[in-house]
Amino acid sequence: MKKLNYKLIVSDFDGTLIDDNGKISPEVNSAINEYVACGGIFAVCTGRMLCSILPTVRDLGLKGLVVAHQGTVIAEIESGKLIKYGGMKSRDVAEVCKHLEELNRLINVYSDDVMYTTVNKNESYLKIYEDIVGIDSKYVDGKMSEFVVEKDLFCQKVSVLVAPEEREWLYEELSKRLGKKFDVTCSASVLVEISPLSDNKGEALKFLAKHYNVPIEKTVAAGDNLNDLPMVKAAGIGVAVGNATEKLKEAADFVSVTNNQGAVAQIIKKYGFA
């Protein structure tokens, strides 16, 4: 059995762990499972809902942990046991929604295993999104801010689907409006997401390190987008994959090969073992 070096490795999912076809290479799968078999702690960290990501990582044959909803929920892959559960109360969700409604934005809110949306169900871009994440949303007719209060929904995050050319403006605007109280981030070119300030990916990494008694300097985090920035900064070694945004590359300690070239396998080989 190989001796471990960095004992906790956390990887983003889309654009990092899987390739552009949504697949994971045998090399990456083998590297992860060898690392876990030797006692390493491996976690997939994503903005996806738990009900979306859990069956996906199981189908990929992965073992270890999964962090969902940008860090609000953490579960064991094999058992599904929750080791962290967080989110926002309805009044906080309503506050976020009111700002989005002022900006005339259509809204998605995520409450455990249900995604509610004010996007018309016939919209093709919503269908594409639902297909990617493997969920079927529920349409809300009216103001989302009122709906979440009426139903007293406890939610993990709120998101807005945008045209790529609008993303940066909306991200900056929402950061100004909400950034002191909520975590505002982007996980894709068409998404702006809002979640609890204490539940971003960086805080999830710190939680896992403390939970498993791993010194933070013995952790590695890898990602490709803005929502990965907190964990790349928090980790002992922060890695940007070769296809990552320039902002993430600038913050990283190491830039690996791309997701299509087996970035996670390279990272495990470089840092996972002594």
C-alpha positions, 0 to 999 in steps of 0.5 A: 500500500502506498504512503499518503502525502496530502490526505484530503483531495477535493475536486470540482465535478463539471469541467474538472473531474469529468471531461467535456462529454460528461465522462470520467476516464479509466485513468482518473477512476483508477487513480481516485479509487487507489487513493481511497483504498490507501486511506485518502479522503476524496470528495467531489464538490459541486454546485449540483443538487445532492439528488442530481450528483449522488447517483451520477458519481455512483454510476461513475464507480466513485467512492468517498464523499460528495459536496453538493449545492456549492457546499451546503450539503455533504454526504458519503457516496456509498451510503448516502449518509449526510455529514453536513446539512445547511441552507437558508431560511425562507426569509433569506431566500425571499430577500435574494429573490426580491433583488432578482425580481427587481432586476426582472430575472427568472429564478430557480430555488433549490430546496433539498431534492426539489428545484422550483423555477419561474422559467416557463417549462416550455423554454428550451434552455431550461430543458437543456439545464434539466437534462444536464443535471438530471432533474425535473423542475416545478414551475412557480406561477407568480413571484418566487419571493412570495412563494418561498415565504408562503411555503416556508421553504428551507433552501440550499441555493438560488440561481439564475440562468443567463446569456453568457454575455450577461453573466459578468454584469449580473454577477457584479451587480448581485455581489454589490447588492448581496455580497456582504450577506450571501455567497455570490458566484458562477459555476458555468458561463450561463449561471449566477448562483447565490448561497449562504455565506458560510456554505461555499466550497472553501468552507466545505473544504475546511469542514471536511479537514476538521471532520476528518482531522486533516491539517488544512496544509495537507489538503488539495483542491482542484477546480475550473471556475469562479465557484471553485475559488474559495476552496482553491484559496483555502487548500494547502495546495490549490490547483486550477485545471488547464481549462480553468478561468484565468482568475482561478489560474492566477490564484492557484498554486499549480495549473494542471492539464485539462479535464479532457487530459485526466487532470484529477489523475495527474493531481492525485499522482503529484500530491496524493502519494509520498 
